[in-house]
Amino acid sequence: MQIERYSKLVVINVLTISRVGLVLYGFLYPSDLFFFFISIWASMSDFLDGFLARRFNLITKFGEQLDQISDKVFHFGMFFILLNSKLIHPYFFLLFLIREFLILALRYLNISGKSSNFLGKLKTLLSYGFIVLLFAKKVFAPTDIFMETPMVWIFELVILLISYFSMALSLKKSSK
């Protein structure tokens, strides 16, 4: 019984860590098509690892933190690649990066709660969708003017607003 539980935990954590491994592999052997497919995999594995952990009642603090770190590493890596491809704006990358480092520091200092709130999960979902969409555009319909379309501005703005509101909500919740 204990071995079965341990085996399930290992599978769930491997799903989580796979996001980091794949983005690092992509830095070594860059390919837009590979990035497109790993962004789809990453979004599915993020859902699947959480679903399996809840389904089998295997939620652990380690798993929650590993999931958050894997998401952050994946998003940083992919947004960095998209920034270098001029598919996202530098201000978006910088503000996204600042928010993520702030929330990590606040959690480390126990000023903010360790777990994500609804807005944080929504930010993650939108970030995955945005990454998939941008790589799909890059692979299947590349143009240089894509960054200037209102859709990119809107996605960037919405992700940033939700990110910062999520952080504010987390701070407000922890101050009570």
Backbone as CSV, one residue per row, in Angstrom:
resi,resn,N_x,N_y,N_z,CA_x,CA_y,CA_z,C_x,C_y,C_z
1,MET,0.821,-1.194,0.000,0.000,0.000,0.000,0.865,1.258,0.000
2,GLN,1.884,1.281,0.853,2.783,2.435,0.938,3.582,2.602,-0.363
3,ILE,3.969,1.484,-0.988,4.726,1.530,-2.238,3.863,2.127,-3.348
4,GLU,2.588,1.762,-3.378,1.678,2.306,-4.383,1.528,3.821,-4.212
5,ARG,1.383,4.262,-2.982,1.275,5.705,-2.691,2.548,6.428,-3.136
6,TYR,3.703,5.852,-2.802,4.981,6.447,-3.177,5.124,6.499,-4.703
7,SER,4.711,5.449,-5.385,4.800,5.405,-6.846,3.948,6.510,-7.478
8,LYS,2.762,6.714,-6.948,1.885,7.773,-7.465,2.505,9.147,-7.215
9,LEU,3.086,9.338,-6.036,3.752,10.612,-5.741,4.894,10.876,-6.717
10,VAL,5.661,9.840,-7.021,6.783,9.985,-7.955,6.266,10.390,-9.332
11,VAL,5.216,9.742,-9.819,4.652,10.066,-11.137,4.180,11.520,-11.156
12,ILE,3.476,11.930,-10.118,2.973,13.309,-10.050,4.133,14.298,-10.055
13,ASN,5.167,14.047,-9.267,6.310,14.965,-9.205,7.124,14.961,-10.500
14,VAL,7.201,13.824,-11.182,7.887,13.779,-12.475,7.122,14.621,-13.501
15,LEU,5.789,14.540,-13.467,4.984,15.400,-14.350,5.311,16.869,-14.095
16,THR,5.396,17.226,-12.832,5.678,18.612,-12.455,7.067,19.039,-12.918
17,ILE,8.066,18.228,-12.640,9.455,18.564,-12.976,9.693,18.546,-14.485
18,SER,8.883,17.790,-15.215,9.076,17.702,-16.670,9.015,19.078,-17.338
19,ARG,8.233,19.982,-16.780,8.139,21.324,-17.365,9.486,22.031,-17.341
20,VAL,10.199,21.900,-16.242,11.521,22.526,-16.115,12.505,21.857,-17.055
21,GLY,12.521,20.530,-17.059,13.448,19.796,-17.918,13.255,20.113,-19.387
22,LEU,12.001,20.213,-19.815,11.739,20.478,-21.228,12.145,21.888,-21.644
23,VAL,11.900,22.869,-20.792,12.296,24.231,-21.165,13.826,24.353,-21.174
24,LEU,14.496,23.682,-20.252,15.964,23.702,-20.260,16.512,23.005,-21.502
25,TYR,15.905,21.887,-21.881,16.297,21.196,-23.111,16.106,22.128,-24.314
26,GLY,15.002,22.872,-24.297,14.728,23.811,-25.385,15.770,24.908,-25.504
27,PHE,16.359,25.312,-24.391,17.435,26.305,-24.448,18.674,25.713,-25.124
28,LEU,18.901,24.430,-24.903,20.069,23.774,-25.520,19.848,23.504,-27.002
29,TYR,18.637,23.120,-27.363,18.303,22.773,-28.744,17.036,23.511,-29.157
30,PRO,17.146,24.815,-29.397,15.943,25.617,-29.654,15.252,25.274,-30.980
31,SER,13.949,25.207,-30.899,13.104,24.971,-32.071,11.718,25.510,-31.749
32,ASP,11.198,26.362,-32.603,9.879,26.937,-32.343,8.800,25.863,-32.276
33,LEU,8.907,24.849,-33.128,7.922,23.777,-33.103,8.001,23.001,-31.777
34,PHE,9.218,22.748,-31.310,9.402,22.091,-30.014,8.799,22.945,-28.903
35,PHE,9.053,24.261,-28.930,8.502,25.155,-27.911,6.976,25.155,-27.949
36,PHE,6.416,25.099,-29.144,4.960,25.036,-29.271,4.422,23.785,-28.573
37,PHE,5.025,22.633,-28.876,4.539,21.382,-28.283,4.797,21.303,-26.774
38,ILE,5.941,21.806,-26.313,6.167,21.732,-24.860,5.277,22.712,-24.102
39,SER,4.880,23.794,-24.747,3.964,24.709,-24.060,2.590,24.057,-23.899
40,ILE,2.181,23.265,-24.887,0.929,22.508,-24.750,1.093,21.450,-23.653
41,TRP,2.216,20.724,-23.692,2.472,19.699,-22.675,2.503,20.321,-21.273
42,ALA,3.171,21.442,-21.148,3.302,22.077,-19.836,1.942,22.463,-19.276
43,SER,1.082,23.018,-20.108,-0.243,23.404,-19.614,-1.046,22.165,-19.218
44,MET,-0.932,21.086,-19.996,-1.652,19.859,-19.653,-1.073,19.213,-18.397
45,SER,0.256,19.190,-18.277,0.873,18.552,-17.107,0.602,19.361,-15.836
46,ASP,0.479,20.680,-15.963,0.160,21.500,-14.792,-1.233,21.147,-14.270
47,PHE,-2.168,20.958,-15.182,-3.501,20.536,-14.774,-3.469,19.111,-14.219
48,LEU,-2.783,18.222,-14.938,-2.798,16.802,-14.597,-2.141,16.504,-13.248
49,ASP,-1.004,17.138,-12.957,-0.350,16.841,-11.674,-1.234,17.254,-10.494
50,GLY,-1.888,18.404,-10.609,-2.799,18.839,-9.547,-4.027,17.956,-9.439
51,PHE,-4.566,17.578,-10.585,-5.742,16.700,-10.602,-5.423,15.363,-9.938
52,LEU,-4.289,14.763,-10.321,-3.913,13.469,-9.756,-3.626,13.563,-8.258
53,ALA,-2.967,14.628,-7.853,-2.679,14.797,-6.420,-3.975,14.896,-5.617
54,ARG,-4.959,15.634,-6.139,-6.244,15.739,-5.440,-7.022,14.424,-5.521
55,ARG,-7.007,13.794,-6.675,-7.758,12.549,-6.899,-7.303,11.438,-5.955
56,PHE,-5.997,11.321,-5.765,-5.453,10.257,-4.924,-5.106,10.739,-3.509
57,ASN,-5.552,11.959,-3.194,-5.306,12.536,-1.875,-3.813,12.523,-1.523
58,LEU,-3.013,13.018,-2.465,-1.557,13.034,-2.302,-1.003,14.460,-2.340
59,ILE,-1.775,15.398,-1.851,-1.339,16.795,-1.831,-0.326,16.962,-0.701
60,THR,0.852,17.474,-1.061,1.896,17.721,-0.060,2.394,19.152,-0.204
61,LYS,2.940,19.691,0.843,3.535,21.040,0.775,4.672,21.057,-0.239
62,PHE,5.487,19.990,-0.238,6.576,19.879,-1.197,6.034,19.920,-2.624
63,GLY,4.974,19.160,-2.888,4.384,19.132,-4.227,3.824,20.478,-4.645
64,GLU,3.167,21.174,-3.713,2.630,22.501,-4.012,3.746,23.477,-4.369
65,GLN,4.816,23.447,-3.591,5.939,24.355,-3.853,6.672,23.976,-5.137
66,LEU,6.833,22.682,-5.371,7.480,22.222,-6.601,6.679,22.665,-7.816
67,ASP,5.358,22.578,-7.718,4.482,23.001,-8.816,4.639,24.494,-9.090
68,GLN,4.645,25.296,-8.030,4.787,26.745,-8.209,6.148,27.099,-8.808
69,ILE,7.195,26.454,-8.338,8.539,26.726,-8.865,8.642,26.276,-10.313
70,SER,8.097,25.103,-10.622,8.131,24.615,-12.005,7.393,25.567,-12.941
71,ASP,6.233,26.058,-12.501,5.491,27.030,-13.308,6.322,28.281,-13.547
72,LYS,6.939,28.787,-12.496,7.723,30.024,-12.624,8.921,29.829,-13.556
73,VAL,9.643,28.747,-13.395,10.795,28.482,-14.265,10.331,28.341,-15.715
74,PHE,9.244,27.608,-15.911,8.730,27.428,-17.269,8.320,28.772,-17.871
75,HIS,7.540,29.545,-17.129,7.082,30.838,-17.655,8.255,31.788,-17.913
76,PHE,9.205,31.877,-16.985,10.382,32.728,-17.205,11.093,32.324,-18.488
77,GLY,11.352,31.031,-18.625,12.073,30.544,-19.800,11.339,30.837,-21.091
78,MET,10.070,30.537,-21.124,9.298,30.737,-22.355,9.111,32.225,-22.659
79,PHE,8.835,33.022,-21.637,8.686,34.461,-21.887,10.023,35.076,-22.316
80,PHE,11.128,34.581,-21.809,12.445,35.055,-22.246,12.651,34.751,-23.733
81,ILE,12.289,33.556,-24.143,12.411,33.177,-25.559,11.499,34.058,-26.412
82,LEU,10.279,34.283,-25.948,9.337,35.123,-26.684,9.796,36.580,-26.725
83,LEU,10.436,37.038,-25.671,10.990,38.390,-25.654,12.102,38.520,-26.696
84,ASN,12.985,37.543,-26.741,14.069,37.566,-27.729,13.551,37.465,-29.155
85,SER,12.382,36.867,-29.324,11.767,36.769,-30.651,10.911,37.992,-30.966
86,LYS,10.881,38.939,-30.041,10.096,40.166,-30.179,8.589,39.901,-30.311
87,LEU,8.130,38.864,-29.618,6.704,38.552,-29.630,5.986,39.069,-28.398
88,ILE,6.741,39.453,-27.378,6.160,40.135,-26.221,6.964,41.402,-25.984
89,HIS,6.369,42.315,-25.258,7.010,43.594,-24.995,7.945,43.494,-23.788
90,PRO,9.049,44.235,-23.808,9.986,44.204,-22.668,9.342,44.618,-21.351
91,TYR,8.430,45.615,-21.378,7.790,46.040,-20.131,6.998,44.878,-19.526
92,PHE,6.342,44.080,-20.372,5.571,42.942,-19.862,6.501,41.947,-19.178
93,PHE,7.593,41.612,-19.847,8.541,40.653,-19.285,9.082,41.154,-17.949
94,LEU,9.470,42.412,-17.910,10.044,42.985,-16.691,9.019,43.016,-15.548
95,LEU,7.822,43.486,-15.821,6.796,43.559,-14.771,6.355,42.171,-14.309
96,PHE,6.304,41.223,-15.224,5.973,39.844,-14.869,7.063,39.266,-13.966
97,LEU,8.309,39.497,-14.352,9.449,39.002,-13.589,9.479,39.618,-12.189
98,ILE,9.257,40.920,-12.102,9.252,41.605,-10.802,8.178,41.017,-9.898
99,ARG,6.980,40.827,-10.430,5.880,40.276,-9.619,6.234,38.882,-9.116
100,GLU,6.786,38.054,-9.977,7.098,36.675,-9.579,8.178,36.644,-8.500
101,PHE,9.197,37.487,-8.638,10.231,37.541,-7.609,9.695,38.126,-6.303
102,LEU,8.814,39.109,-6.417,8.202,39.678,-5.209,7.387,38.622,-4.460
103,ILE,6.577,37.866,-5.164,5.744,36.872,-4.499,6.602,35.774,-3.889
104,LEU,7.699,35.399,-4.561,8.613,34.413,-3.975,9.230,34.943,-2.682
105,ALA,9.674,36.196,-2.714,10.284,36.802,-1.520,9.263,36.929,-0.394
106,LEU,8.054,37.359,-0.719,7.012,37.509,0.297,6.635,36.167,0.922
107,ARG,6.605,35.128,0.098,6.314,33.786,0.640,7.468,33.303,1.500
108,TYR,8.679,33.550,1.063,9.848,33.120,1.821,9.888,33.803,3.188
109,LEU,9.514,35.076,3.219,9.518,35.845,4.468,8.233,35.655,5.287
110,ASN,7.371,34.778,4.825,6.087,34.499,5.480,5.191,35.728,5.582
111,ILE,5.329,36.641,4.644,4.471,37.824,4.601,3.220,37.511,3.780
112,SER,3.357,36.587,2.864,2.259,36.175,2.005,2.009,34.686,2.217
113,GLY,0.785,34.251,1.928,0.473,32.830,2.048,1.283,32.002,1.065
114,LYS,1.525,30.752,1.415,2.331,29.868,0.574,1.548,29.309,-0.609
115,SER,0.234,29.204,-0.472,-0.547,28.608,-1.553,-1.142,29.692,-2.450
116,SER,-1.470,29.282,-3.660,-2.018,30.203,-4.654,-3.492,30.463,-4.379
117,ASN,-3.936,31.647,-4.778,-5.362,31.939,-4.718,-5.952,31.799,-6.126
118,PHE,-7.250,32.009,-6.245,-7.924,31.837,-7.532,-7.300,32.709,-8.619
119,LEU,-7.010,33.960,-8.297,-6.432,34.853,-9.303,-5.044,34.385,-9.737
120,GLY,-4.276,33.824,-8.800,-2.962,33.279,-9.149,-3.086,32.115,-10.113
121,LYS,-4.093,31.275,-9.889,-4.328,30.144,-10.791,-4.809,30.633,-12.155
122,LEU,-5.629,31.669,-12.149,-6.100,32.253,-13.408,-4.935,32.867,-14.179
123,LYS,-4.031,33.540,-13.475,-2.842,34.109,-14.112,-2.011,33.017,-14.767
124,THR,-1.851,31.897,-14.069,-1.087,30.779,-14.617,-1.768,30.223,-15.863
125,LEU,-3.074,30.029,-15.799,-3.826,29.523,-16.945,-3.699,30.459,-18.152
126,LEU,-3.876,31.758,-17.918,-3.764,32.729,-19.011,-2.335,32.790,-19.564
127,SER,-1.351,32.662,-18.690,0.046,32.669,-19.138,0.326,31.481,-20.049
128,TYR,-0.141,30.299,-19.650,0.033,29.124,-20.514,-0.664,29.329,-21.854
129,GLY,-1.896,29.813,-21.811,-2.633,30.052,-23.058,-1.936,31.050,-23.957
130,PHE,-1.421,32.116,-23.364,-0.705,33.152,-24.110,0.551,32.578,-24.769
131,ILE,1.294,31.776,-24.028,2.517,31.162,-24.555,2.184,30.230,-25.719
132,VAL,1.174,29.383,-25.535,0.767,28.466,-26.614,0.354,29.264,-27.846
133,LEU,-0.453,30.285,-27.644,-0.942,31.107,-28.747,0.209,31.781,-29.499
134,LEU,1.161,32.341,-28.775,2.279,33.026,-29.427,3.167,32.058,-30.209
135,PHE,3.423,30.882,-29.646,4.228,29.913,-30.400,3.454,29.344,-31.579
136,ALA,2.149,29.180,-31.444,1.334,28.733,-32.577,1.420,29.756,-33.698
137,LYS,1.317,31.017,-33.340,1.428,32.091,-34.330,2.815,32.085,-34.972
138,LYS,3.830,31.904,-34.146,5.204,31.921,-34.652,5.464,30.752,-35.599
139,VAL,4.934,29.589,-35.279,5.181,28.390,-36.088,4.310,28.364,-37.338
140,PHE,3.038,28.685,-37.194,2.093,28.460,-38.287,1.766,29.706,-39.113
141,ALA,2.016,30.902,-38.590,1.709,32.129,-39.336,2.639,33.251,-38.896
142,PRO,3.942,33.113,-39.119,4.881,34.135,-38.621,4.787,35.464,-39.382
143,THR,4.759,36.532,-38.607,4.865,37.887,-39.163,5.590,38.742,-38.137
144,ASP,6.143,39.842,-38.593,6.847,40.740,-37.677,5.902,41.710,-36.979
145,ILE,4.693,41.865,-37.484,3.789,42.862,-36.903,2.904,42.283,-35.806
146,PHE,3.035,41.002,-35.505,2.148,40.375,-34.530,2.209,41.052,-33.173
147,MET,3.399,41.468,-32.748,3.540,42.068,-31.431,2.719,43.342,-31.296
148,GLU,2.443,44.003,-32.387,1.716,45.265,-32.320,0.205,45.097,-32.353
149,THR,-0.276,43.878,-32.457,-1.716,43.692,-32.497,-2.318,43.929,-31.119
150,PRO,-3.550,44.408,-31.099,-4.212,44.663,-29.810,-4.321,43.410,-28.936
151,MET,-4.424,42.227,-29.561,-4.564,41.007,-28.778,-3.368,40.805,-27.847
152,VAL,-2.163,41.055,-28.332,-0.970,40.883,-27.495,-0.992,41.886,-26.351
153,TRP,-1.303,43.136,-26.667,-1.375,44.158,-25.618,-2.411,43.778,-24.563
154,ILE,-3.563,43.302,-25.020,-4.634,42.944,-24.096,-4.216,41.766,-23.216
155,PHE,-3.654,40.718,-23.826,-3.186,39.571,-23.038,-2.160,40.017,-22.000
156,GLU,-1.196,40.814,-22.424,-0.161,41.264,-21.495,-0.770,42.061,-20.345
157,LEU,-1.648,42.977,-20.678,-2.275,43.820,-19.659,-3.116,42.986,-18.688
158,VAL,-3.924,42.086,-19.214,-4.785,41.262,-18.364,-3.948,40.371,-17.451
159,ILE,-2.910,39.747,-17.996,-2.050,38.880,-17.173,-1.380,39.689,-16.063
160,LEU,-0.886,40.876,-16.403,-0.238,41.704,-15.376,-1.231,42.176,-14.316
161,LEU,-2.391,42.622,-14.739,-3.394,43.083,-13.766,-3.810,41.955,-12.824
162,ILE,-4.084,40.794,-13.388,-4.471,39.656,-12.556,-3.322,39.261,-11.633
163,SER,-2.098,39.295,-12.146,-0.921,38.941,-11.338,-0.790,39.837,-10.119
164,TYR,-0.870,41.141,-10.350,-0.688,42.075,-9.243,-1.885,42.088,-8.290
165,PHE,-3.108,41.913,-8.814,-4.270,41.792,-7.930,-4.175,40.526,-7.091
166,SER,-3.678,39.456,-7.691,-3.488,38.201,-6.959,-2.504,38.399,-5.810
167,MET,-1.429,39.112,-6.078,-0.435,39.365,-5.029,-1.040,40.238,-3.921
168,ALA,-1.786,41.253,-4.306,-2.420,42.127,-3.315,-3.423,41.343,-2.467
169,LEU,-4.185,40.472,-3.094,-5.143,39.645,-2.373,-4.427,38.715,-1.404
170,SER,-3.322,38.169,-1.839,-2.530,37.274,-0.991,-1.970,38.033,0.226
171,LEU,-1.518,39.254,0.003,-1.013,40.075,1.101,-2.130,40.461,2.067
172,LYS,-3.280,40.828,1.515,-4.407,41.214,2.353,-4.879,40.028,3.188
173,LYS,-4.940,38.865,2.577,-5.395,37.653,3.254,-4.449,37.266,4.387
174,SER,-3.153,37.417,4.154,-2.167,37.009,5.178,-2.075,38.026,6.310
175,SER,-2.518,39.269,6.091,-2.422,40.280,7.149,-3.544,40.141,8.177
176,LYS,-4.535,39.335,7.845,-5.675,39.143,8.786,-5.335,38.207,9.897
